[in-house]
Amino acid sequence: MKKVLIIEDDINIVDLLEIHLEDLDCQITKSYDGIEGLGHALAISYDLIILDIMLPSLDGLEICKRIRAKEIYTPILMLTAKAEEIDKVLGLETGADDYLTKPFSVREFIARVKSIFRRTEMNRQKEQSTIPKIIQHDALTIDLEKRKVSINNNRIELSPKEFDLLVLLASKPGASYNRQRILNLVWGYEFDGFEHTVNSHINRLRSKIEPNINQPKYILTTWGVGYRFNEEL
């Protein structure tokens, strides 16, 4: 049984989501307040957190940031009445895994939840497969188990998505990924029109790991395609 935390102040929406999540064999914890919801998220391990942006006492973006700051990588599906592109980008870049704008259909909601659960299971299987626990390229070391990145033994602080993006590229040096493919693999869903989110993450990642951002050593651009990790290191 999957454990799901819903942090949403609209009782009708919570009741609707609860009914359909129980049909997916989920155990539900509900919170209608931001600070209380954050307390639940930090105290107990969940398989999914459904998080509204507009909440009493503490908004969803801040909750998401605080969860990720504690190195808790539970998948987060954000809900909001806001439709502006900047809100979607902020939600994704603070560490959310997926995003639904109200009003949304129950069918779409269920599809997103199932997609997150499938991706979580795939990631779990990958961790148990042939991918090494430590990825080493020149001075760059990636510890998958500790989610730790260092260069010359100096730790580099990355956001959850920056880390996942780096692991994706560094696991297969030389393999080129276009932006839509990266969105699918790292964010787990097709966010049409959000390819610039990939660009911004690549730029931030380069600023943190590259000796010279103007002449990247690790993350290279494949012109006309996207990005790849340097296979010659």
C-alpha positions as CSV (number, residue, x, y, z in Angstrom):
1,M,0.0,0.0,0.0
2,K,1.3,3.4,-1.0
3,K,1.3,6.2,1.6
4,V,0.2,9.6,0.2
5,L,0.2,13.0,1.9
6,I,-2.3,15.5,0.6
7,I,-1.7,19.2,1.6
8,E,-4.6,21.1,0.3
9,D,-7.0,23.6,1.9
10,D,-10.0,22.9,-0.3
11,I,-11.9,20.2,1.5
12,N,-13.9,19.2,-1.6
13,I,-10.8,18.6,-3.6
14,V,-9.2,16.6,-0.8
15,D,-12.3,14.4,-0.5
16,L,-12.3,13.8,-4.3
17,L,-8.6,12.9,-4.4
18,E,-8.9,10.7,-1.4
19,I,-11.7,8.6,-3.0
20,H,-9.6,8.0,-6.2
21,L,-6.3,7.4,-4.4
22,E,-8.0,4.8,-2.2
23,D,-9.0,3.1,-5.4
24,L,-5.3,2.9,-6.2
25,D,-4.7,1.2,-2.8
26,C,-3.2,4.3,-1.2
27,Q,-3.3,5.2,2.5
28,I,-4.1,8.9,2.9
29,T,-2.9,11.5,5.3
30,K,-4.7,14.9,5.0
31,S,-3.6,18.4,6.0
32,Y,-5.4,21.6,5.3
33,D,-2.7,23.9,6.6
34,G,0.8,24.6,5.3
35,I,2.8,24.4,8.5
36,E,1.0,21.3,9.7
37,G,1.5,19.6,6.3
38,L,5.2,20.4,6.3
39,G,5.4,18.8,9.8
40,H,3.8,15.6,8.4
41,A,6.2,15.6,5.4
42,L,9.2,15.9,7.6
43,A,8.1,13.4,10.2
44,I,7.0,10.4,8.1
45,S,8.2,8.8,4.9
46,Y,5.6,9.0,2.1
47,D,5.4,7.5,-1.4
48,L,3.8,10.7,-2.8
49,I,3.1,14.3,-1.6
50,I,0.2,16.1,-3.3
51,L,0.9,19.8,-2.6
52,D,-1.3,22.9,-3.3
53,I,0.6,26.2,-3.8
54,M,-1.9,28.5,-2.2
55,L,-2.1,27.4,1.5
56,P,-2.8,29.0,4.9
57,S,0.3,29.8,7.0
58,L,2.9,28.5,4.5
59,D,2.7,28.3,0.7
60,G,3.4,25.2,-1.3
61,L,6.6,26.5,-3.0
62,E,8.2,27.2,0.4
63,I,7.1,23.8,1.7
64,C,8.6,22.1,-1.3
65,K,11.9,24.0,-0.8
66,R,12.1,23.0,2.9
67,I,11.3,19.4,2.1
68,R,14.1,19.2,-0.5
69,A,16.5,21.2,1.9
70,K,16.1,18.2,4.3
71,E,17.2,15.9,1.5
72,I,13.8,14.2,1.4
73,Y,13.2,13.1,-2.2
74,T,9.6,12.0,-2.0
75,P,7.9,12.7,-5.3
76,I,5.8,15.9,-5.1
77,L,2.8,16.6,-7.3
78,M,1.9,20.3,-7.2
79,L,-1.7,21.6,-7.5
80,T,-2.6,25.2,-8.1
81,A,-5.3,27.5,-9.4
82,K,-2.6,29.6,-11.0
83,A,-2.0,29.1,-14.7
84,E,0.8,31.5,-15.3
85,E,3.9,29.9,-16.8
86,I,6.2,31.4,-14.2
87,D,4.4,29.6,-11.4
88,K,4.8,26.3,-13.2
89,V,8.5,26.9,-13.7
90,L,9.0,27.9,-10.1
91,G,7.2,24.7,-9.0
92,L,9.4,22.5,-11.1
93,E,12.6,24.3,-10.1
94,T,11.9,24.2,-6.4
95,G,12.0,20.4,-6.7
96,A,8.4,19.4,-7.6
97,D,8.2,16.3,-9.8
98,D,4.9,17.1,-11.6
99,Y,2.3,19.9,-11.9
100,L,-1.4,20.1,-12.3
101,T,-3.4,23.3,-12.8
102,K,-6.9,23.5,-11.4
103,P,-9.4,22.6,-12.7
104,F,-8.1,19.2,-13.8
105,S,-9.9,16.0,-14.7
106,V,-9.8,13.0,-12.4
107,R,-8.5,10.9,-15.3
108,E,-5.5,13.2,-15.8
109,F,-4.9,13.2,-12.0
110,I,-4.9,9.4,-11.9
111,A,-2.6,9.2,-14.9
112,R,-0.1,11.5,-13.3
113,V,-0.1,9.6,-10.0
114,K,0.4,6.3,-11.8
115,S,3.2,7.8,-13.8
116,I,5.0,8.9,-10.7
117,F,4.6,5.5,-9.0
118,R,5.9,3.8,-12.1
119,R,8.9,6.1,-12.3
120,T,9.6,5.6,-8.6
121,E,9.6,1.9,-9.1
122,M,11.9,2.2,-12.1
123,N,14.3,4.3,-10.2
124,R,14.3,1.8,-7.4
125,Q,15.2,-1.0,-9.8
126,K,17.9,1.1,-11.4
127,E,19.5,1.6,-8.0
128,Q,19.7,-2.2,-7.6
129,S,20.9,-2.7,-11.2
130,T,24.3,-2.3,-12.9
131,I,24.6,1.4,-12.4
132,P,27.6,1.9,-10.0
133,K,27.0,3.5,-6.6
134,I,29.9,5.8,-7.4
135,I,30.4,7.6,-10.7
136,Q,33.9,9.0,-11.2
137,H,34.9,11.2,-14.1
138,D,38.3,13.0,-13.7
139,A,38.0,15.2,-10.6
140,L,34.2,14.8,-10.4
141,T,32.7,12.2,-8.1
142,I,29.0,11.3,-7.8
143,D,27.8,9.2,-4.9
144,L,24.4,8.0,-5.9
145,E,23.5,6.5,-2.5
146,K,24.4,9.6,-0.5
147,R,23.3,11.9,-3.4
148,K,26.6,13.7,-3.0
149,V,28.7,15.4,-5.6
150,S,32.2,16.5,-5.1
151,I,35.1,17.9,-7.2
152,N,38.6,17.2,-5.8
153,N,36.9,16.1,-2.6
154,N,35.1,19.4,-2.2
155,R,31.4,18.9,-1.9
156,I,29.2,20.7,-4.5
157,E,25.6,21.6,-3.3
158,L,23.1,20.7,-6.0
159,S,19.3,20.9,-6.0
160,P,17.5,17.5,-6.4
161,K,16.8,18.1,-10.1
162,E,20.4,19.3,-10.8
163,F,21.6,16.1,-9.2
164,D,19.2,13.9,-11.2
165,L,20.2,15.7,-14.4
166,L,23.9,15.2,-13.7
167,V,23.4,11.5,-13.0
168,L,21.5,11.1,-16.2
169,L,24.2,12.6,-18.3
170,A,27.2,11.2,-16.4
171,S,25.9,7.6,-16.4
172,K,26.2,7.5,-20.2
173,P,29.1,9.7,-21.4
174,G,28.8,10.6,-25.0
175,A,25.1,9.9,-25.2
176,S,23.2,13.0,-26.5
177,Y,19.8,13.9,-25.0
178,N,17.4,16.5,-26.5
179,R,15.6,18.8,-24.1
180,Q,12.2,17.0,-24.3
181,R,13.9,13.7,-23.6
182,I,15.6,15.2,-20.5
183,L,12.3,16.5,-19.3
184,N,10.7,13.1,-19.6
185,L,13.6,11.3,-17.9
186,V,14.4,13.8,-15.1
187,W,11.0,15.4,-14.5
188,G,9.1,12.3,-15.6
189,Y,6.4,13.9,-17.7
190,E,6.0,15.7,-21.0
191,F,6.0,19.4,-20.1
192,D,5.4,20.9,-23.6
193,G,7.0,24.3,-23.9
194,F,9.2,24.0,-20.9
195,E,12.5,23.0,-22.6
196,H,13.9,26.3,-21.2
197,T,13.7,24.7,-17.8
198,V,16.3,22.2,-19.0
199,N,18.5,25.1,-20.2
200,S,18.3,26.9,-16.9
201,H,19.2,23.7,-15.0
202,I,22.1,23.0,-17.3
203,N,23.4,26.6,-16.8
204,R,23.2,26.4,-13.0
205,L,24.8,22.9,-13.1
206,R,27.7,24.2,-15.2
207,S,28.2,27.2,-12.9
208,K,28.7,24.8,-10.0
209,I,30.9,22.0,-11.5
210,E,32.7,23.5,-14.5
211,P,36.2,25.0,-14.0
212,N,35.4,27.4,-16.8
213,I,31.7,27.9,-17.7
214,N,32.6,29.4,-21.0
215,Q,34.5,26.3,-22.0
216,P,32.7,23.4,-20.4
217,K,34.7,20.3,-19.4
218,Y,32.0,18.0,-18.2
219,I,28.6,18.9,-19.8
220,L,28.9,19.6,-23.5
221,T,26.4,20.9,-26.0
222,T,25.5,18.7,-29.0
223,W,24.6,21.4,-31.5
224,G,21.1,20.9,-33.0
225,V,20.3,18.2,-30.5
226,G,20.9,19.0,-26.8
227,Y,23.5,18.0,-24.2
228,R,25.9,15.2,-23.5
229,F,28.5,14.3,-20.9
230,N,32.1,14.4,-22.1
231,E,33.1,10.9,-23.1
232,E,36.8,11.7,-23.3
233,L,37.5,12.2,-19.6
